[in-house]
Structures are given as structure tokens and as C-alpha cells.
Amino acid sequence: MFWRLLKLGTMKRCPNCGHSPLFNGYLTVRPICDGCGLDFQTIRSDDMPAYFTIAIVGHLLLPLIYWMEVNYHLSMGLHFSIWLPATIILTLGMLPSIKGIAMGIVWYTLPKQPSEVRTRKRHKLTDKKNYKN
Ligand SMILES: [Zn+2]
């Protein structure tokens, strides 16, 4: 289930059915899923996407910045001209997918209504791993 949530979140798709996009535009959450009717407005990821994006981008760039400084002793102006755009591009590029993953994780951990539990069980039956068992 984790890998499925990761895949659908990266694709910015509904965590329940995977058919409908999660967002209108860049980060605006759609009201409901067109495929299964899941209410996206109840899935509140709050600041989780921002925290994960900051942590991932920081862990990707800080070793590179350190390595460049130790090996090439770049000027501050050159550092800023390289790393500031890299930080902005990576952050803005990763944020929607990380928000999709966070919404999937939040959706999975939410207490389910009886109608939603039926939807989830039906979906599990079509999952290849569970179908073999
Ligand atoms: Zn759906």
C-alpha cells in the first residue's frame, strides 16, 4: 500500500482510485475525485509537504554545496548564483508531488466512514498482490 500511495502521490492522483488529479493548477486541491467521489477537502496535509520538501532539498543540496566549497573555493556570488536557483527549482518542482504523497498518507491514516471502507476493500481486491492470495 505504501508504494501505491507513493506512486499515486508522485503522479498527483487520487489516493483511492488513481483516476482523478488531486490539484487544480499548482497546489489547489480539487473538491472531490471525479472517479470515486472521494472528498479531497477532508484530506488535510497542512505543513507536512513543506517540511518534507525542505528536508529533502536540504539533504540533496547541502552535501553538494559543501563539496563545491571544499574542492573549488567558489566566491559567495558564484555560490549564490548556482545554489539559489537550484534550491528554488528543486523546491517548486518537488512540492506538488510531495503534497500528493502527504495527502495519500493522511487519507490512508484517516478513520474511515462505512461507505469509504467498502470502497477501500473493493480496491484491495483489484490489487495484484492481494488478488493472488
Ligand atoms: Zn478517486
Residues whose N, C-alpha, C, O or C-beta is under 5 A from the ligand:
A	BS01	ZN	C14 N16 C17 G18 C33 G35 C36 G37 L38
